[in-house]
Amino acid sequence: MKLSIIVPVYNMVSGNKLEYCLNSLMNQTITDYEVIAVDDASTDNSLEVLRQYEKKYSNILKVLALPENHKQGGAKNAALEVCTGEYIGFVDSDDWVMPNMYERLVEAVENNQADMAICN
């Protein structure tokens, strides 16, 4: 696996924020990647939305459901335990990304023999 993208999620259903984020991640131009979304004991329907996407995109999306809130750092650490990517990316669940963002970041790292790549 080339890339693991980690998304900590806590109460992101309102305003379709979670759907915007997930849609942008499901449509990346890089092909060898996984998305690990960690529901951090949300009290809204975030976990249900994540499970719907997991069914539809089972080849890309893995959902972890934490029974109690571990905050963003704890949710990211839980995902790090199961991710398989050579590279790791992080996205907040209220953000969305351009379709080629991760492909370009991986290319930047590999073409420049860098340890990491960042963007705005």
All heavy atoms as an XYZ file, in Angstrom:
940
protein
N       0.851     -1.175      0.000
C       0.000      0.000      0.000
C       0.899      1.241      0.000
O       1.786      1.365      0.836
C      -0.891     -0.029      1.233
C      -1.865      1.098      1.373
S      -3.280      1.063      0.266
C      -3.940     -0.557      0.539
N       0.644      2.137     -0.907
C       1.457      3.347     -1.037
C       1.122      4.391      0.033
O       2.001      5.021      0.601
C       1.247      3.955     -2.431
C       2.056      5.190     -2.722
C       3.543      4.980     -2.699
C       4.036      4.330     -3.958
N       5.492      4.222     -4.012
N      -0.186      4.596      0.318
C      -0.594      5.721      1.158
C      -1.756      5.342      2.066
O      -2.710      4.709      1.623
C      -1.020      6.894      0.264
C      -1.633      8.114      0.929
C      -0.596      8.851      1.779
C      -2.220      9.045     -0.120
N      -1.664      5.749      3.304
C      -2.776      5.668      4.258
C      -3.165      7.090      4.636
O      -2.311      7.881      5.030
C      -2.374      4.913      5.525
O      -2.068      3.571      5.261
N      -4.448      7.402      4.502
C      -4.963      8.715      4.878
C      -5.812      8.534      6.126
O      -6.768      7.748      6.117
C      -5.803      9.338      3.749
C      -4.982      9.443      2.468
C      -6.332     10.713      4.186
C      -5.805      9.794      1.242
N      -5.481      9.242      7.173
C      -6.158      9.114      8.462
C      -7.077     10.318      8.675
O      -6.659     11.459      8.503
C      -5.129      9.004      9.598
C      -4.336      7.698      9.432
C      -5.800      9.086     10.959
C      -3.177      7.548     10.397
N      -8.333     10.020      9.051
C      -9.333     11.051      9.272
C      -9.979     10.850     10.640
O     -10.789      9.943     10.817
C     -10.445     11.011      8.192
C     -11.393     12.195      8.357
C      -9.870     10.947      6.799
N      -9.633     11.658     11.642
C     -10.348     11.591     12.918
C     -11.707     12.282     12.770
O     -11.796     13.350     12.153
C      -9.443     12.340     13.886
C      -8.595     13.222     13.034
C      -8.534     12.606     11.669
N     -12.750     11.649     13.292
C     -14.113     12.176     13.111
C     -14.786     12.305     14.469
O     -14.823     11.340     15.242
C     -14.955     11.234     12.213
C     -16.377     11.743     12.074
C     -14.287     11.055     10.853
N     -15.337     13.481     14.717
C     -16.159     13.679     15.916
C     -17.272     14.668     15.577
O     -17.014     15.849     15.323
C     -15.337     14.201     17.102
C     -16.174     14.363     18.343
C     -16.585     13.253     19.066
C     -16.592     15.618     18.770
C     -17.383     13.386     20.192
C     -17.387     15.763     19.892
C     -17.777     14.648     20.601
O     -18.574     14.779     21.716
N     -18.494     14.175     15.538
C     -19.696     14.997     15.323
C     -19.578     15.916     14.103
O     -19.615     17.136     14.233
C     -20.013     15.817     16.582
C     -20.469     14.945     17.732
O     -20.787     13.778     17.560
N     -20.497     15.511     18.914
N     -19.492     15.328     12.930
C     -19.300     16.105     11.704
C     -20.445     15.977     10.703
O     -20.284     16.305      9.535
C     -18.000     15.665     11.011
C     -16.786     16.258     11.623
S     -16.755     18.047     11.359
C     -16.376     18.610     12.974
N     -21.611     15.533     11.110
C     -22.714     15.343     10.176
C     -23.333     16.667      9.736
O     -23.687     16.830      8.570
C     -23.788     14.404     10.788
C     -25.044     14.396      9.959
C     -23.231     12.996     10.890
N     -23.436     17.628     10.628
C     -24.130     18.877     10.277
C     -23.433     19.577      9.113
O     -22.215     19.574      8.999
C     -24.215     19.810     11.484
O     -22.957     20.349     11.778
N     -24.248     20.147      8.245
C     -23.729     20.866      7.094
C     -23.073     19.984      6.052
O     -22.362     20.476      5.189
N     -23.270     18.686      6.138
C     -22.684     17.718      5.201
C     -21.157     17.775      5.162
O     -20.537     17.380      4.178
C     -23.248     17.912      3.788
C     -24.719     17.612      3.730
O     -25.207     16.689      4.380
N     -25.456     18.403      2.971
N     -20.537     18.264      6.227
C     -19.084     18.377      6.257
C     -18.400     17.032      6.047
O     -17.448     16.925      5.277
C     -18.628     18.976      7.591
C     -18.983     20.418      7.781
C     -18.524     20.901      9.141
C     -19.604     21.771      9.718
N     -19.606     21.803     11.146
N     -18.894     16.023      6.741
C     -18.276     14.706      6.644
C     -18.393     14.140      5.231
O     -17.438     13.580      4.701
C     -18.901     13.754      7.671
C     -18.311     12.348      7.742
C     -16.802     12.386      7.990
C     -19.011     11.550      8.833
N     -19.547     14.327      4.603
C     -19.730     13.829      3.236
C     -18.796     14.529      2.258
O     -18.214     13.886      1.381
C     -21.191     13.991      2.774
C     -22.135     13.029      3.433
C     -22.746     13.554      4.725
O     -22.233     14.555      5.297
O     -23.726     12.962      5.186
N     -18.626     15.846      2.389
C     -17.688     16.576      1.528
C     -16.279     16.001      1.674
O     -15.580     15.775      0.691
C     -17.671     18.069      1.854
C     -18.830     18.847      1.301
C     -19.684     19.532      2.142
C     -19.063     18.919     -0.078
C     -20.751     20.263      1.644
C     -20.124     19.650     -0.583
C     -20.968     20.318      0.283
O     -22.014     21.034     -0.212
N     -15.881     15.791      2.907
C     -14.556     15.249      3.171
C     -14.402     13.866      2.543
O     -13.451     13.607      1.796
C     -14.317     15.179      4.677
S     -12.722     14.457      5.127
N     -15.331     12.970      2.846
C     -15.234     11.603      2.340
C     -15.299     11.547      0.821
O     -14.546     10.782      0.191
C     -16.332     10.736      2.960
C     -16.211     10.500      4.465
C     -17.433      9.774      4.985
C     -14.925      9.748      4.805
N     -16.175     12.335      0.217
C     -16.257     12.350     -1.245
C     -14.927     12.770     -1.861
O     -14.487     12.194     -2.858
C     -17.385     13.262     -1.728
C     -18.754     12.674     -1.466
O     -18.920     11.465     -1.340
N     -19.747     13.531     -1.365
N     -14.291     13.763     -1.279
C     -13.014     14.209     -1.830
C     -11.943     13.129     -1.676
O     -11.083     12.981     -2.543
C     -12.565     15.521     -1.189
O     -12.093     15.349      0.129
N     -12.013     12.364     -0.616
C     -11.019     11.307     -0.400
C     -11.291     10.065     -1.245
O     -10.357      9.369     -1.642
C     -10.957     10.938      1.081
C     -10.439     12.035      1.994
C     -10.564     11.632      3.451
C      -8.998     12.395      1.647
N     -12.534      9.787     -1.533
C     -12.866      8.610     -2.347
C     -12.522      8.830     -3.820
O     -12.466      7.881     -4.592
C     -14.349      8.255     -2.222
C     -14.800      7.842     -0.823
S     -13.884      6.463     -0.123
C     -12.895      7.289      1.103
N     -12.292     10.061     -4.215
C     -12.043     10.392     -5.618
C     -10.623     10.880     -5.873
O     -10.394     11.686     -6.768
C     -13.067     11.434     -6.086
C     -14.457     10.847     -6.109
O     -14.703      9.862     -6.786
N     -15.365     11.438     -5.353
N      -9.661     10.373     -5.135
C      -8.269     10.753     -5.349
C      -7.712     10.102     -6.614
O      -8.107      8.999     -6.983
C      -7.415     10.357     -4.141
C      -7.673     11.190     -2.905
C      -7.275     12.634     -3.133
O      -6.114     12.953     -3.362
N      -8.264     13.526     -3.075
N      -6.795     10.788     -7.278
C      -6.188     10.244     -8.491
C      -5.120      9.203     -8.191
O      -4.802      8.381     -9.054
C      -5.583     11.360     -9.363
O      -4.632     12.094     -8.585
C      -6.670     12.281     -9.889
N      -4.549      9.225     -7.004
C      -3.630      8.153     -6.617
C      -4.465      6.882     -6.480
O      -5.609      6.930     -6.023
C      -2.867      8.491     -5.314
C      -1.738      7.497     -5.064
C      -3.800      8.606     -4.122
C      -0.779      7.910     -3.966
N      -3.935      5.762     -6.899
C      -4.760      4.542     -6.910
C      -4.436      3.577     -5.781
O      -5.295      2.790     -5.387
C      -4.613      3.809     -8.254
O      -3.226      3.527     -8.483
C      -5.166      4.654     -9.384
N      -3.244      3.611     -5.256
C      -2.828      2.649     -4.236
C      -2.892      3.310     -2.854
O      -1.873      3.723     -2.305
C      -1.416      2.161     -4.547
C      -0.973      1.017     -3.658
O      -1.843      0.376     -3.031
O       0.243      0.769     -3.582
N      -4.123      3.417     -2.325
C      -4.277      4.098     -1.049
C      -5.459      3.536     -0.267
O      -6.319      2.860     -0.808
C      -4.446      5.601     -1.250
C      -5.798      6.068     -1.755
C      -6.681      6.732     -0.902
C      -6.206      5.861     -3.074
C      -7.914      7.177     -1.349
C      -7.427      6.311     -3.530
C      -8.277      6.966     -2.670
O      -9.506      7.406     -3.112
N      -5.448      3.843      1.021
C      -6.554      3.504      1.913
C      -6.885      4.739      2.739
O      -6.031      5.596      2.948
C      -6.185      2.334      2.832
C      -5.082      2.670      3.824
C      -4.672      1.510      4.713
O      -5.306      0.438      4.677
O      -3.684      1.688      5.465
N      -8.127      4.800      3.175
C      -8.565      5.854      4.084
C      -9.024      5.169      5.356
O      -9.838      4.244      5.311
C      -9.716      6.689      3.478
C     -10.238      7.698      4.497
C      -9.260      7.386      2.204
N      -8.495      5.617      6.468
C      -8.909      5.091      7.765
C      -9.586      6.218      8.517
O      -8.948      7.208      8.896
C      -7.719      4.537      8.560
C      -7.036      3.434      7.753
C      -8.183      4.028      9.923
C      -5.744      2.960      8.324
N     -10.893      6.085      8.677
C     -11.684      7.086      9.391
C     -11.955      6.554     10.795
O     -12.417      5.421     10.959
C     -12.995      7.351      8.659
N     -11.672      7.366     11.787
C     -11.844      6.965     13.182
C     -12.955      7.789     13.798
O     -12.805      8.995     14.002
C     -10.536      7.154     13.981
C     -10.726      6.659     15.411
C      -9.380      6.440     13.306
N     -14.081      7.131     14.064
C     -15.152      7.819     14.779
C     -14.776      7.845     16.253
O     -14.643      6.798     16.898
C     -16.500      7.107     14.596
C     -17.591      7.861     15.319
O     -17.997      8.925     14.823
O     -18.005      7.396     16.402
N     -14.615      9.030     16.787
C     -14.134      9.218     18.151
C     -15.301      9.387     19.121
O     -15.428     10.405     19.796
C     -13.201     10.430     18.185
C     -12.318     10.477     19.415
O     -12.201      9.447     20.112
O     -11.736     11.541     19.684
N     -16.169      8.374     19.150
C     -17.338      8.347     20.039
C     -18.278      9.519     19.764
O     -18.761     10.185     20.682
C     -16.923      8.298     21.504
N     -18.559      9.763     18.477
C     -19.485     10.843     18.108
C     -20.852     10.619     18.733
O     -21.298      9.484     18.907
C     -19.648     10.899     16.588
O     -18.453     11.289     15.965
N     -21.523     11.724     19.038
C     -22.875     11.640     19.600
C     -23.939     11.964     18.551
O     -25.122     11.934     18.854
C     -23.019     12.598     20.800
O     -22.705     13.929     20.386
C     -22.078     12.177     21.930
N     -23.509     12.271     17.335
C     -24.455     12.479     16.235
C     -24.442     11.231     15.344
O     -24.076     10.159     15.790
C     -24.125     13.767     15.458
C     -22.797     13.708     14.722
O     -22.093     12.669     14.790
O     -22.446     14.698     14.060
N     -24.811     11.354     14.086
C     -24.873     10.198     13.185
C     -23.596     10.009     12.369
O     -23.629      9.358     11.327
C     -26.066     10.351     12.240
C     -27.383     10.254     12.970
O     -27.485      9.592     13.999
N     -28.390     10.930     12.451
N     -22.499     10.546     12.815
C     -21.244     10.422     12.063
C     -20.875      8.968     11.794
O     -20.481      8.619     10.677
C     -20.099     11.108     12.807
O     -20.260     12.501     12.832
N     -20.993      8.112     12.791
C     -20.630      6.704     12.595
C     -21.519      6.048     11.549
O     -21.034      5.268     10.724
C     -20.675      5.941     13.915
C     -20.270      4.466     13.846
C     -18.858      4.306     13.260
C     -20.367      3.826     15.223
N     -22.797      6.376     11.537
C     -23.696      5.801     10.537
C     -23.304      6.236      9.127
O     -23.311      5.430      8.192
C     -25.140      6.194     10.843
C     -25.658      5.561     12.121
C     -26.917      6.239     12.660
O     -27.519      7.057     11.946
O     -27.267      5.934     13.805
N     -22.946      7.496      8.966
C     -22.488      7.987      7.663
C     -21.210      7.259      7.254
O     -21.071      6.811      6.114
C     -22.272      9.519      7.695
C     -21.573     10.006      6.434
C     -23.594     10.239      7.898
N     -20.293      7.123      8.191
C     -19.050      6.412      7.896
C     -19.316      4.970      7.462
O     -18.701      4.483      6.508
C     -18.128      6.422      9.115
C     -17.508      7.758      9.484
C     -16.811      7.674     10.834
C     -16.551      8.230      8.396
N     -20.224      4.304      8.135
C     -20.544      2.898      7.785
C     -21.160      2.808      6.385
O     -20.893      1.863      5.644
C     -21.469      2.279      8.821
C     -20.845      2.078     10.182
C     -19.795      1.002     10.186
N     -19.340      0.737     11.537
C     -18.127      0.340     11.839
N     -17.238      0.158     10.891
N     -17.783      0.128     13.087
N     -21.988      3.782      6.005
C     -22.563      3.797      4.653
C     -21.456      3.928      3.608
O     -21.463      3.217      2.600
C     -23.561      4.946      4.502
C     -24.829      4.764      5.286
C     -25.694      6.026      5.292
O     -25.331      7.051      4.715
N     -26.831      5.952      5.961
N     -20.527      4.815      3.845
C     -19.409      4.986      2.916
C     -18.515      3.751      2.901
O     -18.010      3.357      1.855
C     -18.586      6.227      3.277
C     -19.107      7.490      2.654
C     -20.193      8.162      3.198
C     -18.514      8.037      1.519
C     -20.674      9.332      2.636
C     -18.987      9.200      0.941
C     -20.069      9.841      1.498
O     -20.549     10.995      0.928
N     -18.328      3.135      4.053
C     -17.502      1.933      4.133
C     -18.102      0.813      3.288
O     -17.372      0.076      2.619
C     -17.363      1.496      5.594
C     -16.420      0.325      5.805
C     -16.298     -0.044      7.264
O     -17.321     -0.021      7.992
O     -15.182     -0.356      7.693
N     -19.421      0.675      3.297
C     -20.080     -0.332      2.452
C     -19.861     -0.033      0.973
O     -19.566     -0.920      0.179
C     -21.585     -0.380      2.733
C     -21.961     -1.154      3.945
C     -23.476     -1.213      4.077
C     -23.867     -1.913      5.348
N     -25.329     -1.939      5.523
N     -20.016      1.223      0.602
C     -19.909      1.625     -0.795
C     -18.466      1.578     -1.292
O     -18.213      1.248     -2.452
C     -20.470      3.032     -0.967
C     -20.526      3.494     -2.402
C     -21.236      4.825     -2.528
C     -21.293      5.260     -3.987
N     -21.971      6.546     -4.133
N     -17.509      1.918     -0.432
C     -16.102      2.008     -0.823
C     -15.250      1.049      0.012
O     -14.193      1.432      0.520
C     -15.598      3.440     -0.649
C     -16.311      4.451     -1.490
C     -17.324      5.244     -0.947
C     -15.990      4.618     -2.837
C     -17.987      6.186     -1.722
C     -16.649      5.551     -3.619
C     -17.646      6.327     -3.058
O     -18.301      7.257     -3.828
N     -15.680     -0.181      0.124
C     -14.993     -1.145      0.991
C     -13.556     -1.418      0.550
O     -12.741     -1.857      1.357
C     -15.785     -2.449      1.065
O     -15.904     -3.019     -0.231
N     -13.236     -1.154     -0.702
C     -11.871     -1.359     -1.174
C     -10.931     -0.227     -0.752
O      -9.717     -0.377     -0.837
C     -11.842     -1.515     -2.696
C     -12.430     -0.294     -3.400
O     -13.375      0.328     -2.918
N     -11.873      0.052     -4.536
N     -11.487      0.892     -0.295
C     -10.670      2.052      0.093
C     -10.821      2.390      1.569
O      -9.834      2.635      2.262
C     -11.060      3.306     -0.733
C     -10.826      3.073     -2.213
C     -10.289      4.538     -0.259
C     -11.366      4.177     -3.101
N     -12.050      2.411      2.075
C     -12.335      2.961      3.404
C     -12.454      1.891      4.477
O     -13.166      0.903      4.312
C     -13.641      3.768      3.351
C     -14.083      4.429      4.644
C     -13.085      5.473      5.125
C     -15.454      5.061      4.469
N     -11.732      2.133      5.571
C     -11.856      1.335      6.787
C     -12.330      2.267      7.889
O     -11.816      3.376      8.030
C     -10.514      0.737      7.199
C      -9.923     -0.216      6.212
C      -8.550     -0.660      6.659
C      -7.900     -1.498      5.583
N      -6.506     -1.817      5.908
N     -13.303      1.822      8.675
C     -13.832      2.638      9.764
C     -13.488      1.986     11.096
O     -13.723      0.792     11.289
C     -15.367      2.807      9.638
C     -15.923      3.542     10.849
C     -15.713      3.531      8.347
N     -12.943      2.782     11.976
C     -12.725      2.368     13.359
C     -13.684      3.162     14.229
O     -13.827      4.373     14.042
C     -11.296      2.662     13.810
C     -10.151      2.042     13.020
C      -8.820      2.507     13.603
C     -10.244      0.537     13.052
N     -14.331      2.507     15.164
C     -15.258      3.180     16.080
C     -14.711      3.058     17.500
O     -14.636      1.954     18.044
C     -16.643      2.560     15.983
N     -14.324      4.183     18.066
C     -13.824      4.184     19.438
C     -14.997      4.294     20.403
O     -15.882      5.128     20.205
C     -12.851      5.340     19.647
C     -11.602      5.340     18.756
C     -10.722      6.549     19.079
C     -10.828      4.049     18.915
N     -15.027      3.478     21.458
C     -16.154      3.494     22.392
C     -16.186      4.723     23.299
O     -17.223      5.065     23.835
C     -15.965      2.217     23.212
C     -14.515      1.904     23.093
C     -14.063      2.431     21.760
N     -15.035      5.377     23.466
C     -15.001      6.612     24.244
C     -14.093      7.603     23.534
O     -13.222      7.222     22.754
C     -14.532      6.367     25.674
C     -13.153      5.762     25.783
C     -12.788      5.422     27.227
O     -13.583      4.788     27.912
O     -11.680      5.818     27.624
N     -14.309      8.871     23.797
C     -13.596      9.928     23.102
C     -12.131      9.980     23.547
O     -11.844     10.047     24.737
C     -14.295     11.274     23.361
C     -13.700     12.375     22.533
O     -12.710     12.971     22.921
N     -14.303     12.640     21.393
N     -11.247      9.951     22.569
C      -9.807     10.019     22.827
C      -9.180     11.297     22.281
O      -7.966     11.405     22.229
C      -9.109      8.807     22.207
C      -9.384      7.541     22.924
N     -10.480      6.756     22.646
C      -8.721      6.922     23.920
C     -10.460      5.702     23.432
N      -9.411      5.782     24.216
N     -10.025     12.227     21.835
C      -9.562     13.471     21.218
C      -8.823     13.135     19.913
O      -8.612     11.996     19.563
C      -8.676     14.282     22.159
C      -9.289     14.516     23.522
C     -10.248     15.670     23.492
C     -10.709     16.009     24.887
N     -12.102     15.778     25.098
N      -8.436     14.184     19.203
C      -7.855     13.990     17.878
C      -6.571     13.156     17.908
O      -6.374     12.273     17.071
C      -7.581     15.353     17.240
C      -8.048     15.409     15.828
C      -7.725     16.720     15.162
O      -6.587     17.176     15.199
N      -8.725     17.305     14.551
N      -5.722     13.419     18.860
C      -4.465     12.672     18.945
C      -4.678     11.195     19.186
O      -4.026     10.347     18.572
N      -5.598     10.869     20.082
C      -5.888      9.469     20.363
C      -6.519      8.764     19.179
O      -6.223      7.593     18.900
N      -7.388      9.460     18.463
C      -8.009      8.881     17.268
C      -6.956      8.626     16.190
O      -6.954      7.571     15.543
C      -9.101      9.813     16.737
N      -6.045      9.562     16.004
C      -4.970      9.370     15.023
C      -4.080      8.196     15.423
O      -3.688      7.387     14.578
C      -4.135     10.645     14.888
C      -4.860     11.761     14.176
C      -4.013     13.022     14.139
C      -4.738     14.155     13.436
N      -3.937     15.394     13.434
N      -3.766      8.094     16.687
C      -2.939      6.977     17.154
C      -3.615      5.634     16.927
O      -2.957      4.653     16.565
C      -2.569      7.152     18.623
C      -1.520      8.218     18.836
O      -0.759      8.551     17.934
N      -1.480      8.774     20.034
N      -4.931      5.569     17.124
C      -5.660      4.323     16.869
C      -5.543      3.933     15.398
O      -5.351      2.752     15.069
C      -7.127      4.476     17.271
N      -5.636      4.908     14.511
C      -5.512      4.625     13.079
C      -4.093      4.205     12.720
O      -3.899      3.331     11.866
C      -5.939      5.844     12.272
N      -3.107      4.817     13.339
C      -1.718      4.454     13.062
C      -1.440      2.991     13.373
O      -0.575      2.377     12.755
C      -0.759      5.352     13.852
C      -0.615      6.779     13.342
C       0.159      7.634     14.345
C       0.046      6.812     11.974
N      -2.193      2.428     14.318
C      -2.020      1.019     14.685
C      -2.436      0.066     13.563
O      -1.950     -1.059     13.500
C      -2.830      0.695     15.951
C      -2.360      1.409     17.192
C      -1.023      0.894     17.693
O      -0.772     -0.324     17.595
O      -0.230      1.726     18.176
N      -3.336      0.505     12.675
C      -3.861     -0.403     11.648
C      -3.512      0.003     10.216
O      -3.770     -0.758      9.288
C      -5.401     -0.575     11.771
C      -5.764     -1.147     13.125
C      -6.122      0.732     11.516
N      -2.948      1.174     10.017
C      -2.669      1.610      8.651
C      -1.521      0.794      8.059
O      -0.658      0.299      8.775
C      -2.407      3.109      8.587
S      -0.897      3.666      9.371
N      -1.534      0.651      6.743
C      -0.546     -0.179      6.057
C       0.259      0.592      5.026
O       1.086      0.009      4.326
C      -1.234     -1.371      5.365
O      -2.150     -0.874      4.387
C      -1.974     -2.253      6.362
N       0.032      1.885      4.888
C       0.688      2.665      3.851
C       2.154      2.941      4.114
O       2.591      3.054      5.255
N       2.891      3.046      3.016
C       4.283      3.462      3.079
C       4.368      4.919      3.537
O       5.282      5.304      4.252
C       4.895      3.301      1.685
C       6.331      3.669      1.560
C       6.845      3.481      0.134
O       6.169      2.861     -0.705
O       7.950      3.983     -0.126
N       3.369      5.713      3.117
C       3.259      7.112      3.504
C       1.952      7.303      4.259
O       0.990      6.564      4.056
C       3.274      8.037      2.281
C       4.527      7.896      1.463
C       4.508      7.252      0.238
C       5.737      8.414      1.917
C       5.655      7.116     -0.514
C       6.893      8.283      1.172
C       6.846      7.633     -0.049
O       7.988      7.504     -0.788
N       1.917      8.327      5.113
C       0.725      8.608      5.912
C       0.323     10.062      5.710
O       1.168     10.960      5.771
C       0.977      8.336      7.409
C       1.305      6.858      7.612
C      -0.233      8.747      8.248
C       1.784      6.520      8.997
N      -0.968     10.265      5.462
C      -1.519     11.603      5.354
C      -2.618     11.790      6.373
O      -3.249     10.826      6.810
N      -2.851     13.030      6.762
C      -3.903     13.358      7.718
C      -4.825     14.406      7.110
O      -4.362     15.337      6.454
C      -3.307     13.925      9.017
C      -2.454     12.952      9.768
C      -1.073     12.969      9.622
C      -3.024     12.027     10.624
C      -0.272     12.077     10.323
C      -2.232     11.129     11.336
C      -0.855     11.154     11.172
N      -6.125     14.231      7.345
C      -7.131     15.212      6.925
C      -8.123     15.366      8.065
O      -8.565     14.371      8.643
C      -7.879     14.750      5.654
C      -9.022     15.683      5.333
C      -6.951     14.655      4.473
N      -8.474     16.605      8.382
C      -9.538     16.832      9.353
C     -10.873     16.560      8.676
O     -11.045     16.808      7.482
C      -9.497     18.269      9.869
C      -8.295     18.517     10.768
O      -7.771     17.552     11.364
O      -7.869     19.683     10.865
N     -11.826     16.078      9.428
C     -13.105     15.649      8.854
C     -14.006     16.792      8.414
O     -15.047     16.557      7.801
C     -13.851     14.746      9.843
O     -14.016     15.395     11.086
N     -13.612     18.023      8.666
C     -14.375     19.161      8.146
C     -13.662     19.824      6.971
O     -14.022     20.914      6.550
C     -14.681     20.179      9.244
C     -13.436     20.772      9.889
O     -12.327     20.241      9.676
O     -13.575     21.768     10.614
N     -12.643     19.157      6.426
C     -11.910     19.650      5.262
C     -12.167     18.746      4.064
O     -12.588     17.608      4.218
C     -10.401     19.681      5.539
C     -10.019     20.695      6.590
O     -10.759     21.695      6.759
O      -8.997     20.496      7.260
N     -11.876     19.260      2.884
C     -11.887     18.423      1.694
C     -10.691     18.812      0.852
O     -10.146     19.903      0.990
C     -13.201     18.491      0.931
C     -13.680     19.858      0.556
C     -13.424     20.534     -0.603
C     -14.511     20.710      1.338
N     -14.042     21.752     -0.588
C     -14.712     21.892      0.602
C     -15.091     20.603      2.594
C     -15.479     22.952      1.076
C     -15.847     21.664      3.067
C     -16.035     22.808      2.315
N     -10.286     17.895     -0.011
C      -9.042     18.078     -0.754
C      -9.274     17.940     -2.251
O     -10.259     17.338     -2.688
C      -7.974     17.073     -0.276
C      -7.650     17.287      1.193
C      -8.402     15.642     -0.509
N      -8.357     18.498     -3.016
C      -8.421     18.397     -4.470
C      -8.169     16.940     -4.880
O      -7.451     16.216     -4.183
C      -7.374     19.314     -5.117
C      -7.588     20.787     -4.817
S      -9.184     21.407     -5.397
C      -8.960     21.295     -7.156
N      -8.718     16.517     -6.015
C      -8.587     15.115     -6.426
C      -7.150     14.627     -6.601
O      -6.871     13.453     -6.399
C      -9.328     15.064     -7.763
C     -10.252     16.219     -7.737
C      -9.586     17.277     -6.905
N      -6.236     15.517     -6.952
C      -4.856     15.080     -7.189
C      -3.903     15.444     -6.042
O      -2.693     15.285     -6.179
C      -4.335     15.677     -8.497
C      -4.256     17.196     -8.458
O      -4.814     17.840     -7.572
N      -3.568     17.761     -9.420
N      -4.428     15.887     -4.924
C      -3.568     16.363     -3.842
C      -2.599     15.294     -3.356
O      -1.386     15.522     -3.278
C      -4.380     16.881     -2.662
C      -3.492     17.494     -1.579
S      -4.381     18.067     -0.140
C      -4.100     16.705      0.967
N      -3.095     14.133     -3.041
C      -2.211     13.108     -2.483
C      -1.267     12.529     -3.526
O      -0.118     12.190     -3.213
C      -3.014     12.029     -1.761
C      -3.401     12.496     -0.388
C      -4.696     12.869     -0.088
C      -2.446     12.622      0.616
C      -5.037     13.334      1.167
C      -2.776     13.090      1.873
C      -4.071     13.433      2.148
O      -4.397     13.902      3.383
N      -1.703     12.438     -4.756
C      -0.799     11.987     -5.812
C       0.376     12.955     -5.929
O       1.538     12.544     -6.023
C      -1.542     11.878     -7.137
C      -0.675     11.375     -8.271
C      -1.451     11.179     -9.556
O      -2.405     11.940     -9.821
O      -1.082     10.251    -10.305
N       0.084     14.238     -5.892
C       1.142     15.252     -6.000
C       2.061     15.246     -4.782
O       3.277     15.423     -4.916
C       0.521     16.625     -6.200
C      -0.151     16.749     -7.573
C      -0.744     18.090     -7.811
N       0.338     19.077     -7.894
C       0.135     20.392     -7.835
N      -1.087     20.873     -7.692
N       1.146     21.221     -7.909
N       1.504     15.038     -3.592
C       2.344     14.998     -2.394
C       3.284     13.794     -2.409
O       4.467     13.912     -2.082
C       1.480     14.985     -1.135
C       0.800     16.305     -0.781
C      -0.191     16.104      0.361
C       1.823     17.370     -0.427
N       2.766     12.632     -2.794
C       3.612     11.435     -2.867
C       4.693     11.625     -3.930
O       5.864     11.295     -3.708
C       2.766     10.170     -3.125
C       3.651      8.979     -3.483
C       1.921      9.836     -1.900
N       4.323     12.169     -5.083
C       5.317     12.451     -6.131
C       6.380     13.414     -5.632
O       7.576     13.234     -5.915
C       4.638     13.023     -7.374
C       3.889     12.008     -8.182
C       3.107     12.626     -9.340
O       3.095     13.880     -9.488
O       2.490     11.855    -10.099
N       5.985     14.434     -4.893
C       6.946     15.403     -4.370
C       7.947     14.739     -3.431
O       9.151     15.004     -3.497
C       6.210     16.543     -3.655
N       7.462     13.864     -2.574
C       8.351     13.156     -1.651
C       9.313     12.263     -2.428
O      10.527     12.272     -2.199
C       7.540     12.326     -0.631
C       8.441     11.364      0.126
C       6.825     13.229      0.345
N       8.779     11.488     -3.350
C       9.616     10.531     -4.070
C      10.587     11.211     -5.033
O      11.737     10.804     -5.141
C       8.727      9.522     -4.795
C       8.016      8.619     -3.805
C       7.110      7.581     -4.436
O       6.717      7.745     -5.621
O       6.796      6.599     -3.735
N      10.130     12.253     -5.729
C      11.004     12.942     -6.691
C      12.117     13.719     -6.016
O      13.158     13.975     -6.628
C      10.200     13.863     -7.585
C       9.289     13.102     -8.526
O       9.473     11.929     -8.792
N       8.286     13.795     -9.043
N      11.890     14.133     -4.791
C      12.883     14.937     -4.073
C      13.586     14.183     -2.950
O      14.325     14.780     -2.176
C      12.216     16.208     -3.520
C      11.720     17.101     -4.615
O      12.526     17.692     -5.326
N      10.411     17.178     -4.796
N      13.308     12.900     -2.858
C      13.883     12.073     -1.792
C      13.717     12.757     -0.433
O      14.649     12.828      0.374
C      15.344     11.757     -2.077
C      15.523     10.988     -3.369
C      16.966     10.780     -3.747
O      17.884     11.394     -3.201
N      17.197      9.886     -4.694
N      12.522     13.272     -0.218
C      12.218     14.007      1.013
C      11.615     13.081      2.065
O      11.133     11.991      1.751
C      11.240     15.139      0.695
N      11.651     13.525      3.287
C      11.025     12.779      4.382
C       9.533     13.080      4.499
O       8.782     12.275      5.028
C      11.697     13.113      5.719
C      13.115     12.605      5.783
O      13.423     11.571      5.152
O      13.948     13.255      6.456
N       9.128     14.267      4.026
C       7.728     14.640      4.121
C       7.410     15.734      3.107
O       8.309     16.381      2.577
C       7.363     15.117      5.521
C       8.106     16.345      5.982
S       7.751     16.764      7.678
C       6.711     18.168      7.458
N       6.122     15.898      2.850
C       5.640     16.973      1.989
C       4.444     17.614      2.676
O       3.659     16.925      3.334
C       5.231     16.435      0.628
N       4.318     18.932      2.527
C       3.191     19.652      3.116
C       2.574     20.551      2.064
O       3.183     20.840      1.034
C       3.604     20.474      4.353
C       4.649     21.526      3.980
C       4.110     19.568      5.450
C       4.979     22.494      5.100
N       1.361     20.980      2.319
C       0.694     21.908      1.412
C      -0.251     22.780      2.225
O      -0.500     22.540      3.403
C      -0.053     21.151      0.323
S      -1.366     20.089      0.939
N      -0.810     23.792      1.563
C      -1.755     24.681      2.239
C      -3.095     24.020      2.365
O      -3.516     23.276      1.565
C      -1.902     25.990      1.463
C      -0.652     26.826      1.551
O       0.120     26.693      2.478
N      -0.437     27.664      0.561
